[in-house]
Amino acid sequence: MVATSRREEAGKGEKRRPGPSGPRDCASRRQRHRRILARMTPISASDLEARRARFFQFFRDRMKTSMRDDLPLPDRMVLLTASLDVLANYWHVTADRKETPVKLSGAERMRRFLTRHGAHQAFERVSAPMFRNETAREIGSFPFARYRPGQMNEVADWNDDPKFTDLEGLEDAKALTRWSYGGILYKDFRCAWVHKFASDNEEIYVAQEDHLGRVEPYYRYVANRGYFLLFMPIAFLSGTLERAIRSFEEEATVRNIRSFVE
């Protein structure tokens, strides 16, 4: 009760911003980021380099563990997706504010992070079949027309999906972010596996083994039901984490910034 009274007393006469979010707006986010950065006390160049190396080695150790075939899939997925999310968050906190706004959803943060550091062109794309499932709209030049129930079809993959930048301003921004490959990784993998220890989207799967040796996202067409399944090989997710660690470390070194918060 005392703490509540003090907060109420401190808030008297304070102007609140309009809207349902109150003080939890863009300004407060900027203040929070400044407080985080302010805690980064000055250190020597050699100490900074050593701490930065330890920071990224921590994630490399998590990556190596997630690649162990003897671990259950949920354990591997939690490590992979949580590591990517934490890296995306640290990148966002230290990002150049001229290029990256403070206020971003988790899915948009992941999309931007992987577009920059995922080092794979799939993260520049939006899944046309998944987008159509939610909006009933067809986007880009995905070859929907060549798929017919009851017939064999060539397997489509991420290369058939449209680029995010080609659709900006033409389609709903939230839907584009949601069904971008970064958005899918955040919502259908990170959120699902971390919070539920299982996938909850019946149209998106983790492919642990592929008899054709595919290591990039691809689709399967369910002919008797007329819809697509999206498969993400676990090798692709592991490779994404490996590339993101390397790329973010390179950026942090070039910009000479702390990629960590203590």
C-alpha positions in Angstrom: 0.0 0.0 0.0 2.9 2.4 0.8 4.5 1.8 -2.6 1.2 2.4 -4.3 0.6 5.6 -2.4 4.1 6.9 -3.3 3.5 6.1 -7.0 0.2 7.9 -6.9 1.7 10.8 -5.1 4.6 11.1 -7.6 2.1 11.0 -10.5 0.0 13.9 -9.3 0.0 16.8 -11.7 1.7 14.6 -14.4 0.2 14.9 -17.8 -0.7 11.5 -19.3 -0.6 10.9 -23.0 -4.0 10.2 -24.6 -4.8 6.7 -25.7 -5.2 3.3 -24.2 -1.5 2.7 -23.7 -0.9 5.7 -21.4 2.8 6.1 -20.6 3.7 2.8 -22.4 4.2 4.6 -25.6 7.1 5.3 -28.0 8.6 7.9 -25.7 8.7 5.5 -22.7 10.3 2.9 -24.9 13.0 5.4 -25.9 13.6 6.2 -22.2 13.8 2.5 -21.4 16.4 2.0 -24.1 18.4 5.0 -22.9 18.4 3.6 -19.3 19.7 0.3 -20.6 22.4 1.9 -22.6 23.3 4.2 -19.6 24.0 1.1 -17.5 26.8 0.2 -19.9 29.6 1.8 -18.0 32.8 2.7 -19.9 35.3 -0.1 -20.4 38.6 -0.4 -22.2 38.8 -1.5 -25.8 40.4 -4.8 -25.0 37.9 -5.5 -22.3 35.1 -4.7 -24.7 36.5 -7.0 -27.3 36.8 -9.9 -24.8 33.3 -9.4 -23.4 31.8 -9.2 -26.9 33.6 -12.5 -27.8 32.2 -14.2 -24.7 28.7 -12.9 -25.5 28.6 -14.4 -29.0 30.4 -17.6 -27.8 27.5 -18.1 -25.4 25.1 -18.3 -28.3 27.4 -20.5 -30.3 27.4 -23.0 -27.4 23.6 -22.9 -27.4 23.6 -23.5 -31.1 25.9 -26.5 -30.8 23.7 -28.0 -28.2 20.6 -27.5 -30.3 22.2 -29.4 -33.2 22.5 -32.6 -31.2 20.4 -35.4 -32.7 20.0 -37.1 -29.4 18.0 -34.3 -27.9 14.2 -34.2 -28.2 12.8 -31.9 -30.8 11.1 -29.5 -28.3 14.5 -29.0 -26.5 16.2 -28.2 -29.8 13.4 -25.8 -30.9 13.3 -23.9 -27.7 17.1 -23.4 -27.8 17.1 -22.4 -31.5 14.2 -20.0 -31.5 14.8 -18.4 -28.0 18.4 -17.8 -29.0 17.3 -16.0 -32.2 14.8 -14.0 -30.3 17.3 -12.9 -27.7 19.8 -11.9 -30.4 17.1 -10.0 -32.2 16.3 -8.1 -29.0 20.0 -7.2 -28.3 20.3 -6.1 -31.9 17.2 -3.9 -31.6 18.4 -2.3 -28.4 21.8 -1.4 -29.9 20.5 -0.6 -33.4 21.1 2.7 -35.2 17.9 4.7 -34.5 18.2 6.4 -37.8 17.5 3.0 -39.5 15.5 1.1 -36.9 12.6 2.6 -34.9 12.3 1.9 -31.2 8.7 0.7 -31.3 8.5 -2.7 -33.1 6.4 -5.8 -32.5 8.2 -9.0 -31.8 7.5 -10.4 -35.2 8.6 -7.2 -37.0 11.8 -7.1 -34.9 12.6 -10.7 -35.9 11.8 -10.0 -39.5 14.1 -7.0 -39.6 16.9 -8.8 -37.7 16.8 -11.8 -40.0 16.6 -9.7 -43.1 19.8 -8.0 -42.0 21.6 -10.9 -40.3 19.9 -14.2 -41.3 22.0 -14.2 -44.5 19.4 -16.0 -46.5 17.0 -14.5 -49.1 14.0 -16.4 -47.7 13.9 -13.7 -45.0 13.1 -11.1 -47.6 10.0 -13.0 -48.6 6.4 -13.5 -47.6 4.8 -16.9 -47.6 2.1 -16.6 -50.3 0.2 -19.8 -49.4 0.1 -18.9 -45.6 -0.9 -15.3 -46.5 -3.8 -16.7 -48.7 -4.9 -19.0 -45.9 -5.5 -16.0 -43.6 -6.7 -13.3 -46.0 -8.0 -15.3 -49.0 -5.8 -13.1 -51.2 -3.2 -14.3 -53.6 0.0 -12.3 -53.7 3.0 -12.1 -56.0 3.5 -14.7 -58.7 3.2 -17.9 -56.6 2.1 -20.7 -59.0 -1.2 -21.5 -57.4 -2.8 -22.2 -60.7 -0.6 -25.2 -61.5 -1.8 -27.1 -58.4 -4.9 -29.2 -59.0 -6.5 -31.8 -56.6 -5.8 -35.3 -57.6 -2.6 -34.8 -59.6 1.1 -34.9 -59.0 2.7 -31.4 -58.7 6.2 -30.0 -58.7 7.2 -29.0 -55.2 7.3 -25.2 -54.6 9.7 -23.6 -52.2 10.6 -20.2 -50.8 11.9 -19.1 -54.2 8.3 -19.0 -55.4 7.2 -16.5 -52.7 7.1 -12.7 -53.3 9.5 -10.2 -51.7 8.3 -8.2 -48.7 9.5 -5.0 -50.3 7.4 -5.6 -53.4 4.2 -5.8 -51.4 4.8 -2.9 -48.9 2.0 -0.3 -49.3 -0.1 -2.7 -51.4 -1.2 -5.2 -48.7 -2.0 -5.0 -45.0 1.3 -4.3 -43.2 0.5 -6.5 -40.2 -0.5 -9.5 -42.4 2.7 -9.1 -44.4 4.8 -9.1 -41.3 2.9 -12.0 -39.8 3.5 -14.2 -42.8 7.0 -13.1 -43.7 9.5 -15.8 -42.9 10.8 -13.8 -40.0 7.2 -13.4 -38.7 6.6 -17.2 -39.1 9.8 -18.0 -37.2 8.7 -15.7 -34.4 5.0 -16.6 -34.1 4.8 -20.2 -35.2 8.2 -21.4 -33.8 9.5 -19.1 -31.1 6.2 -18.3 -29.4 4.7 -21.8 -29.9 7.7 -23.8 -28.8 8.8 -21.5 -25.9 5.3 -21.1 -24.5 3.7 -24.4 -25.3 6.7 -26.7 -26.1 4.9 -27.7 -29.3 3.7 -26.3 -32.6 0.1 -25.2 -32.8 -0.1 -24.4 -36.5 -1.2 -27.5 -38.5 0.0 -26.0 -41.7 3.6 -25.3 -40.7 6.0 -28.1 -39.8 9.6 -28.6 -38.6 11.2 -31.1 -40.9 13.7 -33.1 -38.8 14.6 -35.4 -41.7 14.1 -35.0 -45.4 14.7 -38.0 -47.7 15.6 -35.6 -50.5 18.1 -33.8 -48.4 16.3 -30.4 -48.6 17.8 -27.8 -46.2 15.6 -24.8 -47.1 11.9 -24.0 -46.6 9.6 -25.8 -49.1 5.9 -26.6 -49.6 3.8 -29.7 -49.9 0.5 -29.6 -51.6 -2.3 -31.6 -50.0 -4.1 -32.6 -53.2 -7.3 -34.1 -51.6 -7.8 -30.9 -49.5 -6.5 -28.3 -51.8 -4.0 -26.4 -49.5 -0.3 -26.2 -48.8 1.9 -27.1 -45.9 5.1 -25.2 -45.2 8.1 -27.3 -44.1 11.1 -25.7 -42.3 14.0 -28.1 -42.1 15.7 -28.0 -38.7 19.0 -27.7 -40.6 17.7 -24.4 -42.0 16.9 -23.1 -38.5 20.3 -24.2 -37.2 22.0 -22.6 -40.1 20.0 -19.4 -39.6 21.2 -19.1 -36.0 24.8 -19.8 -37.0 24.7 -17.1 -39.7 22.9 -14.6 -37.5 25.5 -15.0 -34.7 28.4 -14.5 -37.2 26.7 -11.5 -39.0 25.6 -9.7 -35.8 29.1 -10.1 -34.3 30.6 -8.6 -37.4 28.3 -5.6 -37.2 29.0 -5.1 -33.5 32.7 -5.3 -34.2 32.6 -2.8 -37.1 30.4 -0.4 -35.2 32.4 -1.0 -32.0 29.3 -1.3 -29.9 28.3 -3.5 -26.9 26.1 -6.2 -28.1 25.5 -7.1 -24.5 23.9 -5.5 -21.4 25.3 -6.1 -17.9 
